[in-house]
Amino acid sequence: MVYFLSLLALSLLLPTSSFTQTTSIDVREATISSIHSSLFSGLTTCRGIVSAFIARIERFNSDINAIITLNPDALSIADSLDESLSRGNATGPLFCIPILLKDNYDALPMPSTGGCLALNASKPAQDGPAVRAFRDAGAVILGKSNLHELALEGLSVSSLGGQTINPYDFTRTPGGSSGGTGAAVAASFAVFGTGTDTVNSLRSPASANSLFSFRPTRGLISRAGVIPISYTQDAIGAIGRCPLDLATALTVMASVGYDPADNVTSAIPPSVLGTDYTSFISQGVRANLTGIRIGVLEGFFNRTASNETTPVNNAMDNVISMLQSHGASVILINDTTTYNATSISAQMDVQTSEYREMLNHYLSTDNLTGPHPRTMPQLYTRNQSTPEFLVIPSQYSYVETALVSSTSNASYYLKQSLIANLTRSLHATILTNKLSCVIYPEQKNLVVPIGSPSQSGRNGILAAVTGSPVITMPIGFSPPSTTAPIGIPVGMEILGLPWSEGTLLQVAKAIDDVLHARRMPVTAGLNETVEVTKAYTQVPRVVPLGAKNIDKAAYPLGVY
């Protein structure tokens, strides 16, 4: 990781202030490198950087509704970092990098709500391990982003935060469940943000918002301090605008290593501990695709032509042609029986068996303070006079099943056996064909419109049940329309063997060096510069919207 040491040395000769902004900073499409360049060269201060992001949130959040709350300590943290910089003590790969957390991460002093009104006063007593790692690396946590309520679907609508809007098309969802993070990062509300992923939820928002994300190998990053769903399928990760930022976020989050609070981390090989994932990619150096062998999972496409599927297929076919023209070998994997997302979901998804046990444990721990339900059944007790949660129609059977199911069900053991078989088949496919990775569209069709009953066509279940690492990246757009001025983003998943995150980053960067598919949204002026016109003395509060944007006609059975 480049820390701009020469610029830092220069900055120590320049006058600095913890309370004044020297030059207005343009935060659109900002990266870790661009922020550090401005900061360490003395062009701005950490307070100036944080204020610029807050100003952008204030200006545009009402358009896309991505933020639930802002961190009241953000400016004081920025001031303390400015003081450190003035003393020549600017350390950490994320020094003064503004980030956002999905609102199911425990982070002081903010509540951990999961987007649920019933948890709006539930405050953690300490940061989760990944959050501590971000702070230790110098990051400034700006606040919390909206999500699909308790991360149970892909529409990014919640009783506390309302409906998040896709910044590329205000008639569409932003993917989910980490849609608030995806929309916020796409709109340049932060340099990057975090999400969680039980089936698709880090990758769907990246795909729908022209962004990069990673879902790590199961066990690489501790999931403690995050509202859980499934021990088997849960993962946490980051969503950003470029591979290098993603590699930095992965390095920081994985630095926690073994965590007794999440015993799956005991599987980390010693050779992986302490890996600097930025070492796999070089800024400004074009990566090489020659000789790489990449598999294509044909079973994860919907080849029926339509306005919703054809743009996805065209973008993927363009990637395949590009790979071949740049010296990569593309191997078609035509086993549509093994690699069928619909059948994998129906036969192997274990969320409903694990959800009640996992959530009960989280809600009952001493780490949560403030009034809140202590069990999942208490959380889902209906209260029509004072509504406190939202369940959309597609979630009713899920919640009802989870309320009575557990890991003692006979069907649970059958599903785990099928997962083990699928994992062996996947590894055999990659090893037999000598593949670096396999690719497929994250979603067979474009991200769905607001008001849809569910997020359809997603392919994330393969990585979710097998625990495989995945990088999601932007590969193109649908044709422009009246509601989508530059089109709707299309994303691709790159999946590999366990602990191959470095290789996947290399492949993603090599493809991106050719495609350069990422474009910022222009809807409602989201590509405009926002000038910081006032000196912030405190962080403004984002008032929870409380279902303001939920279409009750679309969700007539919901509890609000």
N, C-alpha and C positions, 0 to 999 in steps of 0.2 A: 504494500500500500504506500502510495506516495503522499507524504505529509507536507509537501511544499516547504521544506526546511529552509531553503534559501530565502523564500518570501517571508517566512516567519522571522528569520534573523533581521531582515530589512524592517519588518513591522515594529520590532523592538526599539528601533531608532526614531519611530514616529510618535507624536503625541496621541494618546488614546483617552477615551472617556467611557465610563460605564453608563452614562446617562444621556448621551447625545449621539445622534446618528450623523455621521460625517457626510455620507452620500446616499441618496435613494438607491435601493437595489431592486432590480427586476427579478422577481422570483419565478417567473414563468419558465417551466421546464428546467428548473434549477436542479443541479446534481450535487453530490458531495464535493466533487472537484471544483465546481464553479463557486460554491459557497465558500470553500476554504480559500480559493484564490482571492476573492473579494475581501475576506476577513483578514487573512494573513498578510496581505499587501497594504493594509491600513485604509482601504477604500470605504469600509463600513465597520460597524461594531456588531457584537452578538445581539445586543438589544435592538439595533437597527434591523438586523435580519429577522429576528422573531417578530418585531412590530410589522414588518412588511408582510409576513405570512398571515398574521392576525388581520391586517387590513384587507387582504385578499379574501379571507374567510368571511369577514363582515360584509364585503361587497357582493360576493357571489353565492354564499351558502343558501340564501333564500331561493335561488334558482334551482338548486339540485338537492338541497336538504340532506347533506351528507354527515353533518356534525351534530352530535348529541350534546356535548359539553366541552368547554375549554378548561385547561389547567390553570387555576388561579395563581400558581407559583411560576408560570412560564417566564414572566419578565424578571422576577427576582433570580431565577436560575441563570438567565441570560446575563444579568449584571454580575453574578459571581464568576461566570466564565470570562467576562470582559476583564475582571480584576486578575484572574489567573493569566490571561493573555498579556496584560501589562507587566506582570512579574516574570514573563518568559516561561510560563508553566502551562502551555497549551498542549495537552496530551490527549491521546485517544483518537481512534480512527473516525469517531463521530462527533468530534469537538464542535459544539454549537450547530449541530445538524437538527433542524426541526422535524419531528416525526409525529405520526398519529397512531393510536392504538385502537383496534377494534374493541367495542365496549363489552367484551367478555374477558378482558385481561385485568388482573388485579394490579392497580397502580395508585399509590397515594398522591394527592388527597382525594381523589375522585371516587364516586361510587362505581361498583361493578354491576351494571344493570342487565346486560344481555338484551337491551332494548325493551325490557319488560317493566311496566309500571309497578308491578308487585315487588320489584327489586330496586326501585329508585332510591331507597334509603340504605341499601346494603353496601357497607363500606369495608374494604379489607383492612386488616391491621398491619399488613406489610406488602411490599411489592412482590410479584411473582418473580421467579429466577430470571426469565428472559428480560423482564423490565429492569431488574437490577443490573443486568449485563449492559443494557442500553445506557443506563445512567453512568455506569462505570466507564463506558466508552466515550462519554461526553455529550450524549444526545440531549436535546431539549424536547420533552414530551409536551406537545401543544395541547392535546386533548384526546377525546374519545369519539370514534366514528359510529354511525348507525349500522345496523345489521338486520338480517331477518331475525325475528324474535327468537332468542335463545339458540340461534344458528340452526334451526330445524328445516329450513327451506331455502330456495334460491331466488326469492323475489325482492328481498331487502325491504320488507315492510314490518313495522313493529308498533306496539301499543304506546311506547314511549317516544319513539323517533319519527313515526309516520312513514311515508313512502319515500325512499331515496330515488332520485331521477337520474337516468343515464345522461351524462353531459353531452353526448354526441347526438342524442335524439330524445327530446323531452317526452315522447310518447312511449318510451321503452324503459324496462327495468335496467339496473346496472349490473345484472348478475347477482349472485349471492352465494352464501349468506354474507360474505364480507363486502357487500356492495357499497357500503358507506366508505370504506377505505379505498376501494377501487375508484369510485367517483371522485373522492377528495384528491387522491394522488393525480388522477387525470386532469383535474382542474387546478393543479399546482397549489393545493392548500398545505402541502408538506413535501419534503424531499422524497420520503417513502413512508409506508405505513405497514402495520401488521394485520394479519388475518388468522383464521383457523380453518381447518379443512377436515371434515368428516367423510364427505363423498366428493364434493367439487369446489368447496367454498373459498379456497385461495385462488383457484384456477379459473373459475367462471367469471369473477369480476375482472381478472387480468385480461381474459379474452374479450370481454364486452367493453373494455375501456382502453384498448390499445396499449397494454402494459405487460411487464414481465413479472413473474412470481415464481417462488419455489415451494414445493412440498417436499420436506426432507425424508430421508430414509427413516423408517420407524425406529425410534430410540436415539437419533442423533441430537435432538433438541428436547429438553425437559418440557413437559406440558403442565407442570404444576403451576398453580396460581392462575388458571384459566378455567372458566365455567365449562365443565366437561359434558360429553354426550356418550362417547364410546371409547373404551380402553383399547380395543382392537384398531379402530379406524381413525381416531383423532390425531391430528398433527397441527403444529403451528409454524408459521413462516411469515414472509414479507412480500410486499407488492411494491414495485418501483418502476422507474422509467428507462433504466438502462442496465445491462448486465453487470457492469462494475459496481454500481450501487447495490445491486442484488447480492453480489459476492461479498461485499463488505457487511451487509446485514446478516448474511448467513454465517460469516466468520464470528461476528459478535454473539449471535444467538447460540451458536454451537459451542462457544467458549465455556458455557456452564459445565459441560461434560457430564460425568455421572452425578445424578441427583437422587438421593434415597427417597425423595417424595414422589418420584416417578421411576419405578424400578425397571422399566423397559430400557432406560438409559444404560443399564449394566451391559447391554449388548454391544456398546461401542468398541470397536477394535482399538487396541493401543496405538496402532499406526495412524488412526484417524484423529485422535485427540490432539487439539491445538492446531489443526490445519488452518492455514491462511488461504481461503478460497480465492482471494484476489490474485494469488500467484499463478492461477491457471489461465488468466486472461490479462492482456496488456493493453492499457489505454493507448489509442492511437496506432496500434500495430494490427494490421489486418490478419485475421486468422485464416487458416488454410483448410479447405474441404477435401483436397485431393487424398484419395485412398480410404476415406471414411466409409464404413459400411452401415447403412441405415435401413431398418425395416419399416414397412408401412402396413398398419393393421387395417386391412380392407373391411373387416367386419364393423369398424367404427365409423363408417361413412353411411350417409343416406343419399344414394345416387338417384333418387326420384327427383326430377327437375321441378323446382318451384321458386318463387321469389324469396323464400326463406332458406332453402337448402343450396340452390345453385351458387350464390356468392361464396358460400363456405367451400364447396367443391372446387370452384374456380381458383380460389386462393390456395388451397392445398395442392391442386394440380400445378399451379405456378411454382410452388416451392419444390415439388418433386422434379419438375423440368430444370429448375435452377440448380438443384443438387447434382443432377446428372451432367449438366453443362460445365460444372466447376470441378469435375473429377471424382465425385462421390459415387459409390455403388448403392443403388436403391433396390432392395429386395422386397417383393410383395409377399405379405403373409396372408394367405387366402383361407386360413382356418377360421371360418366364421362361426363355427360351433363353439370353440373354446373362447374366441374373442368376440363376444356379443354382449354389449353393455347392458341390454335389457335383461337377458337371462342371468348375468352375473348379479345384478341388483336383486332380482327376484329370488335367487337361490342362496346368496351368500351375505347379504347385508345384515349385520348383527346389531345394528343400533338399538332396535326396540328391546332386545334382550339385556343390553348393558346400560341403557339410559337411566332407568330409575335408580339403580344401585350407585352409579357414578354421581348423579345429581344429588341424591340423598347425602352422600358423603361430603360433597362440596358445601351444601347448604348448612350442614350440621357442625362444621368445624368451628373452632374458636377463632379462626382467622377472620371471620366475618363479624362485623359489628353493625349496630343499627337494627331497627325492626325489619324482619324479613321472614318469609316462610322457611321452616326448618327441614322440610321434606318436599319431594316432588308432588305427592298427593295434596299437600297443603297449598302448593303453588297453583295447582290446577283446580282448586275448589272454586266453583262458579259463584260469582257475586254480581248479580245483575244491577243492583242499586249503586255499587261502587266498582265498576269494571276495572280489572287490573291486569288482564292479559289478552292476547289476541291469538286465536287459532283459526287459520283459514281452512276452507273445506278440505284441501288436499292433506291437511295434517291431522284431521280428526281420528282416522283409523290408526295413524301412527301413535298419537298420544294415548288413545284408549288401549292399544296393544301394550305399550310401554308401561302403563299403570299396573298391569297384571303379569307381565313377563319378567323373566330373570335369566341369569346364566345357568340355572338349574333345569331349564326346559330341555327336553330331549332334542328338539329341533335345533337348539343352539349348538350342540355337539356335532350334529350332522353338518351344519353350516361351516363350522370350524374345520371339519375334515375336507369339505369341498374347497375351502380357502387354501388349505395346505396343498391340495392337488393342483389348484390353479397356479399357485406360486411356483411349484416345481415345473409346471408346463411353461410358464413364462420364462423362467431361467433357462430351461432347455431350448426354447425358441431363440433366445438371444445368444446362447453359447454355441449351439449347433450351427447357426448361420454366421457366427463370428461377427456379431453386430456391436457397434458402439452404443446403439440406442434404438428405440422404435418411436415412430411419430404417428400422429393422428389428430384430427380436429378436436379441440376441447369440446365443442358443441356442434352437433351435426347440422344445426340450423342457427339462424341469427338469434340473438338474445330476445326473449319474448316481450310483447307489449305489456304495459301496466294494466292490471286487471285480469291477466291470465291466471288460470287456476293453479298452474305449477310451471316450473322452469323445465322445458322439455329438451330432449335430445343430447343431454350431457354425457360425457364419457369418463368422468373422473373415478368411477367405481373401481376400475382395474387397479390403480395405484392405491386407492383407499384400503382395499381388503388385503392386498399383497404387501403393503408397507413399502412400496417402491418409491425411489426419488423421482421427481418430475420437475422440469423447468417449463413454464408456459411462456409463450412469447407472441408478440403481434406479427401477423403475416399479411394483413391487407384489410380492405374495406369493401362493403357492398357498394353498389352504385349510389350516388347522391340522390336525395329525394327532398320533398318540400319540408319534411320534418328533420331530416338528417343531411345537413348541408355538405358534409364531406363523406357521407356514408356511415354505415354501422361497422364497428371494428370486428375483425375475425381473428381468433387466436388458435395456436397449435400447441399440443403437449409433446414434450420430449422426455421419454421414460427410459430409465436404465436399471442396471443391477444395483443391489444395495451398496451404499457407500461410494457411488460413482458421481457424486455431485460435481466434482471438479471437471470430469469429462463432459457432463451435460452442459455446464457453463461454457466450456470451449465450443461445443457444437452450436449452442444458442448464439454466441457472439459471432461465430463464423457465418452463420446464416444471416444474422442481422447486419453484418458488415456488407453483405450484398443487397439485401432487401431494403433496409432503412425504412421499415413499414410504419414505425411509430409516428403519429401526428397528433398534435394537441387539438382539443375541441374548439370549435368556433361558435357554437350555438349560444345565442343570447350574449354575445360579446365576451365569452370566456377566454378569448385570446387577447383581450385588451390588457394594457398595463394598468396597474392600480398604484396610485401615488399615495404615499403615507402623508396624510395631511394634518395629523395631530400627534402630539407626544403622549404616548400611553403611560399612565401612572399605575394602572392596574389592568388585568386582563378582563375584557368584557365577557359576560356570561351568555352562553347560548342556552336559551330557555327551551326545555323539552317541548316538542310540538304536540304530544299527546293525541296522536291519531288524526291530526289536522288534515293530512293528505290521503287518508285511507278512503277508498271508494266503497262505501257500505253497500251500494247496489251490487258491486262485484263480489263482495264478501258478506252475503246476507246472514250467514250463520255465525259470523265472528262474534267474539266477546270483546267489548272495547272498554 
